[in-house]
């Protein structure tokens, strides 16, 4: 299932405000350890530096499914290139992810934000990324939101057959931040149904495959 040459995604949240995702490649493995190249942050494109003992959620794709297992950094070694040695818990400790809550893919989807009461005026915008657990959204300069505020989101999700799936979900604004002078907001889904979550997971998986082919 897991083999040399396979891409491995490492998600780390230790001492960070949000989960960071890194991509690496498996160059060797045995029953207890996995050797990987130095991981690269998918957003910053910079190499990651981690202290020994750092823990991760490791994710990989095989046979159309998404698998997850817990791992930690055991040591480093120098071969032709620097490598990390990760703990491998064994195939029996892997699980098929039912809720890819922390695996985000970049996607510009149409989204409408509505207040629960009258905290702000409804408006339409686009997402920046999305996962089974939440999304990041571009906030126009004409609108002001507050961290911790709950909103009702309507998300337009394109499916494989070119049909559109409309998702209505209550979400909590967990963080406001700026990138190049533009305001962005990170939302955590609060009332997402299992069927809608699986639609998002399916979209993320298909989107991931498309991005890997580019």
C-alpha positions as CSV (number, residue, x, y, z in Angstrom):
1,X,0.0,0.0,0.0
2,X,2.6,2.5,1.1
3,X,5.8,2.3,-1.0
4,X,9.0,3.9,-2.1
5,X,8.4,6.8,-4.5
6,X,5.0,7.6,-3.0
7,X,4.1,11.2,-2.2
8,X,3.4,11.7,1.5
9,X,1.7,14.7,3.0
10,X,2.6,15.8,6.6
11,X,0.3,18.0,8.6
12,X,1.7,19.8,11.6
13,X,-0.1,22.1,14.1
14,X,2.4,22.3,16.9
15,X,2.9,25.8,18.2
16,X,1.1,27.3,15.2
17,X,-2.2,29.1,14.9
18,X,-3.3,26.9,12.0
19,X,-2.3,23.6,10.5
20,X,0.5,23.6,8.0
21,X,0.8,21.1,5.3
22,X,4.1,19.7,3.8
23,X,4.8,17.4,0.9
24,X,7.6,14.9,0.7
25,X,8.5,11.7,-1.1
26,X,9.3,8.3,0.5
27,X,12.8,7.1,-0.4
28,X,13.0,4.0,1.8
29,X,11.1,2.2,4.5
30,X,11.0,-0.9,6.7
31,X,8.5,-2.3,9.3
32,X,9.3,0.4,11.8
33,X,10.6,3.5,9.9
34,X,10.1,5.6,6.8
35,X,12.8,7.6,5.2
36,X,11.6,10.8,3.4
37,X,13.1,13.8,1.7
38,X,13.0,17.1,3.5
39,X,9.3,18.2,3.4
40,X,8.3,21.3,1.5
41,X,5.6,23.6,2.8
42,X,2.8,23.6,0.2
43,X,2.0,27.3,0.6
44,X,5.4,28.9,1.1
45,X,7.4,26.4,-1.0
46,X,10.1,26.5,1.7
47,X,11.8,23.5,3.4
48,X,10.4,22.6,6.8
49,X,12.5,22.4,9.9
50,X,11.3,20.3,12.7
51,X,12.7,19.3,16.1
52,X,13.2,15.7,16.9
53,X,10.0,14.2,18.4
54,X,7.8,16.5,16.3
55,X,4.4,14.8,15.6
56,X,2.5,14.7,12.3
57,X,-0.6,13.4,10.7
58,X,0.7,11.6,7.6
59,X,-1.6,11.3,4.6
60,X,-1.3,9.5,1.3
61,X,-3.5,8.3,-1.6
62,X,-3.8,4.7,-2.8
63,X,-6.4,2.9,-5.0
64,X,-8.7,5.9,-5.0
65,X,-8.8,6.2,-1.2
66,X,-7.2,8.6,1.3
67,X,-5.3,7.1,4.2
68,X,-4.0,8.7,7.4
69,X,-1.6,7.6,10.2
70,X,0.1,9.3,13.1
71,X,3.9,9.6,13.0
72,X,6.8,11.5,14.6
73,X,10.3,12.6,13.6
74,X,12.8,10.1,15.0
75,X,16.1,11.3,13.6
76,X,17.9,12.8,10.5
77,X,20.5,11.3,8.3
78,X,22.7,12.4,5.4
79,X,22.6,10.3,2.3
80,X,23.1,11.8,-1.2
81,X,20.6,14.3,0.1
82,X,19.4,15.1,3.7
83,X,16.6,12.7,4.9
84,X,14.2,12.5,7.8
85,X,13.5,9.3,9.6
86,X,9.8,9.0,10.6
87,X,8.2,6.4,12.9
88,X,6.0,4.0,11.0
89,X,3.2,2.5,13.1
90,X,2.4,-0.3,10.6
91,X,-0.4,-0.8,8.2
92,X,-2.8,-1.9,10.9
93,X,-2.7,1.6,12.4
94,X,-3.7,3.3,9.2
95,X,-7.2,4.5,8.7
96,X,-9.3,5.6,5.7
97,X,-10.1,9.2,6.2
98,X,-13.9,9.8,6.4
99,X,-13.5,13.5,7.3
100,X,-10.5,15.3,5.6
101,X,-11.0,18.1,8.0
102,X,-7.5,19.4,7.8
103,X,-6.5,18.6,4.2
104,X,-7.1,21.7,2.2
105,X,-7.0,22.3,-1.5
106,X,-6.8,25.6,-3.2
107,X,-10.1,26.4,-5.0
108,X,-11.9,29.5,-6.0
109,X,-15.5,28.6,-5.4
110,X,-18.5,31.0,-5.4
111,X,-19.7,31.5,-1.8
112,X,-22.3,33.7,-0.2
113,X,-22.1,34.9,3.5
114,X,-25.3,35.6,5.4
115,X,-25.6,36.8,9.0
116,X,-27.5,34.8,11.6
117,X,-29.1,38.0,12.9
118,X,-28.1,41.4,11.4
119,X,-24.4,41.6,12.3
120,X,-23.5,42.4,8.7
121,X,-25.0,42.7,5.2
122,X,-25.0,39.6,3.1
123,X,-22.5,39.4,0.3
124,X,-21.0,37.1,-2.3
125,X,-17.3,36.4,-2.7
126,X,-15.0,33.4,-3.5
127,X,-13.1,30.8,-1.4
128,X,-9.4,30.6,-1.4
129,X,-9.2,27.0,-0.2
130,X,-11.6,24.4,1.2
131,X,-11.6,21.1,3.1
132,X,-14.1,18.9,4.9
133,X,-13.6,21.0,8.0
134,X,-13.7,24.5,6.8
135,X,-12.6,27.1,4.2
136,X,-10.7,30.3,3.7
137,X,-12.6,33.2,2.1
138,X,-11.7,36.5,0.5
139,X,-13.4,39.4,2.3
140,X,-14.1,42.5,0.2
141,X,-12.9,45.8,1.8
142,X,-16.4,47.0,2.0
143,X,-17.4,44.4,4.6
144,X,-16.3,44.1,8.2
145,X,-16.5,40.8,10.1
146,X,-15.4,39.9,13.6
147,X,-13.4,36.8,14.8
148,X,-15.6,34.4,16.7
149,X,-18.7,35.4,14.8
150,X,-21.0,32.7,13.3
151,X,-22.3,33.0,9.8
152,X,-24.4,31.0,7.3
153,X,-22.5,30.0,4.2
154,X,-23.8,29.0,0.8
155,X,-21.1,27.3,-1.2
156,X,-21.4,26.3,-4.9
157,X,-19.5,23.0,-5.3
158,X,-18.9,21.8,-8.9
159,X,-19.1,18.0,-9.4
160,X,-17.5,15.7,-11.9
161,X,-20.6,15.6,-14.2
162,X,-20.6,19.4,-14.5
163,X,-23.5,19.7,-12.1
164,X,-23.5,22.1,-9.2
165,X,-24.0,21.1,-5.6
166,X,-25.2,23.8,-3.2
167,X,-24.0,23.5,0.4
168,X,-25.6,25.5,3.2
169,X,-23.6,25.4,6.4
170,X,-23.3,27.3,9.6
171,X,-19.7,28.3,10.2
172,X,-17.5,30.0,12.8
173,X,-15.0,32.7,11.8
174,X,-11.9,31.5,13.6
175,X,-9.3,33.9,12.1
176,X,-9.0,37.1,10.1
177,X,-5.7,37.9,8.4
178,X,-4.2,39.9,5.6
179,X,-2.2,38.9,2.5
180,X,-0.9,41.6,0.3
181,X,-3.3,44.1,1.7
182,X,-6.4,41.9,1.2
183,X,-8.5,40.6,4.0
184,X,-9.1,36.9,4.3
185,X,-11.1,34.8,6.8
186,X,-10.8,31.2,7.9
187,X,-14.0,29.5,8.8
188,X,-14.7,26.2,10.6
189,X,-17.8,24.3,9.6
190,X,-20.2,23.7,12.5
191,X,-23.3,22.1,11.0
192,X,-22.1,20.3,7.9
193,X,-24.1,17.1,7.1
194,X,-22.3,13.9,6.4
195,X,-23.5,13.8,2.8
196,X,-22.3,17.4,2.2
197,X,-18.9,16.6,3.9
198,X,-18.4,13.6,1.6
199,X,-19.2,15.8,-1.4
200,X,-16.4,18.2,-0.3
201,X,-14.0,15.3,0.4
202,X,-14.7,13.9,-3.1
203,X,-14.1,17.4,-4.6
204,X,-10.9,17.8,-2.7
205,X,-9.6,14.4,-3.8
206,X,-10.4,15.1,-7.5
207,X,-8.9,18.6,-7.2
208,X,-5.7,17.1,-5.6
209,X,-5.3,14.7,-8.5
210,X,-5.8,17.5,-11.0
211,X,-3.2,19.7,-9.4
212,X,-0.7,16.8,-9.2
213,X,-1.0,16.4,-13.0
214,X,-0.1,20.0,-13.8
